[in-house]
């Protein structure tokens, strides 16, 4: 699978990956994933890097392994663009309430209901 690094800890080589299938994010941590590998000659993974990797589900989390750098800093603005798009969707969902009418209990209806 291909993906783009959205967040990374370059010292520990950990990363959060946006996957090409637009499913759940994948997580990469070579210290906890026995089959994970990043070649020593590769620079640390950075935000926006395009990578190729294997993905597997572990409990409820997607784990990346056998990570290969395809292109460094290929999509440097992707994380910011996704954050902006998410905020716009959230705002449009709260603004478009449709045609909602509040129903208030009238005294006549209350009396009828108890009679």
KOLFI-423374 format. One record per residue (C-alpha): x, y, z; residue in three letters. Coordinates in nm, 3 decimals, always signed. Layout:
# KOLFI-423374
px; py; pz; kolti
X; Y; Z; Ala
...
***
This chain:
# KOLFI-423374
px; py; pz; kolti
+0.000; +0.000; +0.000; Unk
+0.107; +0.360; -0.049; Unk
+0.063; +0.635; +0.205; Unk
+0.177; +0.978; +0.315; Unk
+0.331; +1.063; +0.652; Unk
+0.098; +1.301; +0.840; Unk
+0.304; +1.315; +1.162; Unk
+0.643; +1.179; +1.256; Unk
+0.888; +1.160; +1.542; Unk
+1.210; +1.156; +1.344; Unk
+1.428; +1.058; +1.640; Unk
+1.224; +0.748; +1.721; Unk
+1.119; +0.687; +1.357; Unk
+0.752; +0.669; +1.459; Unk
+0.487; +0.794; +1.219; Unk
+0.115; +0.830; +1.151; Unk
+0.027; +0.744; +0.791; Unk
-0.266; +0.845; +0.570; Unk
-0.336; +0.538; +0.354; Unk
-0.421; +0.534; -0.014; Unk
-0.743; +0.337; +0.054; Unk
-0.872; +0.626; +0.269; Unk
-0.939; +0.382; +0.551; Unk
-0.815; +0.419; +0.908; Unk
-0.478; +0.579; +0.963; Unk
-0.182; +0.344; +1.001; Unk
+0.083; +0.369; +1.272; Unk
+0.448; +0.286; +1.233; Unk
+0.687; +0.219; +1.520; Unk
+0.991; +0.007; +1.438; Unk
+1.057; -0.057; +1.808; Unk
+0.728; -0.240; +1.864; Unk
+0.674; -0.396; +1.523; Unk
+0.916; -0.685; +1.478; Unk
+0.882; -0.690; +1.100; Unk
+0.906; -0.313; +1.059; Unk
+1.208; -0.184; +0.879; Unk
+1.343; +0.140; +0.749; Unk
+1.674; +0.109; +0.570; Unk
+1.957; +0.270; +0.763; Unk
+2.064; +0.466; +0.457; Unk
+1.722; +0.634; +0.431; Unk
+1.676; +0.969; +0.604; Unk
+1.426; +0.978; +0.892; Unk
+1.062; +0.974; +0.784; Unk
+0.920; +1.324; +0.762; Unk
+0.579; +1.485; +0.721; Unk
+0.469; +1.469; +0.359; Unk
+0.690; +1.174; +0.263; Unk
+0.534; +0.928; +0.018; Unk
+0.599; +0.571; +0.135; Unk
+0.522; +0.215; +0.034; Unk
+0.443; -0.030; +0.312; Unk
+0.259; -0.340; +0.423; Unk
-0.042; -0.289; +0.647; Unk
-0.201; -0.525; +0.897; Unk
-0.474; -0.489; +1.155; Unk
-0.363; -0.537; +1.513; Unk
-0.659; -0.526; +1.753; Unk
-0.834; -0.206; +1.639; Unk
-0.521; -0.038; +1.503; Unk
-0.364; -0.052; +1.159; Unk
+0.010; -0.117; +1.178; Unk
+0.257; -0.040; +0.900; Unk
+0.559; -0.260; +0.834; Unk
+0.828; -0.300; +0.568; Unk
+0.824; +0.075; +0.509; Unk
+1.008; +0.205; +0.202; Unk
+1.056; +0.573; +0.123; Unk
+0.929; +0.644; -0.231; Unk
+0.965; +1.023; -0.241; Unk
+1.072; +1.258; +0.038; Unk
+0.846; +1.559; +0.105; Unk
+0.621; +1.468; -0.189; Unk
+0.305; +1.605; -0.020; Unk
+0.426; +1.851; +0.246; Unk
+0.090; +2.031; +0.278; Unk
-0.136; +1.725; +0.300; Unk
-0.175; +1.721; +0.680; Unk
-0.268; +2.091; +0.687; Unk
-0.504; +2.050; +0.392; Unk
-0.685; +1.761; +0.559; Unk
-0.719; +1.962; +0.882; Unk
-0.869; +2.258; +0.693; Unk
-1.105; +2.035; +0.495; Unk
-1.217; +1.863; +0.816; Unk
-1.287; +2.196; +0.983; Unk
-1.489; +2.313; +0.681; Unk
-1.699; +1.997; +0.683; Unk
-1.760; +2.028; +1.057; Unk
-1.862; +2.393; +1.019; Unk
-2.101; +2.320; +0.730; Unk
-2.263; +2.038; +0.929; Unk
-2.335; +2.267; +1.224; Unk
-2.457; +2.555; +1.007; Unk
-2.701; +2.349; +0.796; Unk
-2.964; +2.258; +1.053; Unk
-3.239; +2.236; +0.795; Unk
-3.593; +2.339; +0.872; Unk
-3.617; +2.256; +1.241; Unk
-3.921; +2.382; +1.433; Unk
-3.932; +2.370; +1.811; Unk
-4.257; +2.225; +1.945; Unk
-4.368; +2.375; +2.272; Unk
-4.627; +2.224; +2.495; Unk
-4.939; +2.439; +2.486; Unk
-5.167; +2.463; +2.792; Unk
-5.464; +2.332; +2.590; Unk
-5.279; +2.018; +2.488; Unk
-5.159; +1.960; +2.843; Unk
-5.514; +1.973; +2.975; Unk
-5.639; +1.737; +2.703; Unk
-5.367; +1.488; +2.776; Unk
-5.452; +1.475; +3.147; Unk
-5.832; +1.467; +3.105; Unk
***
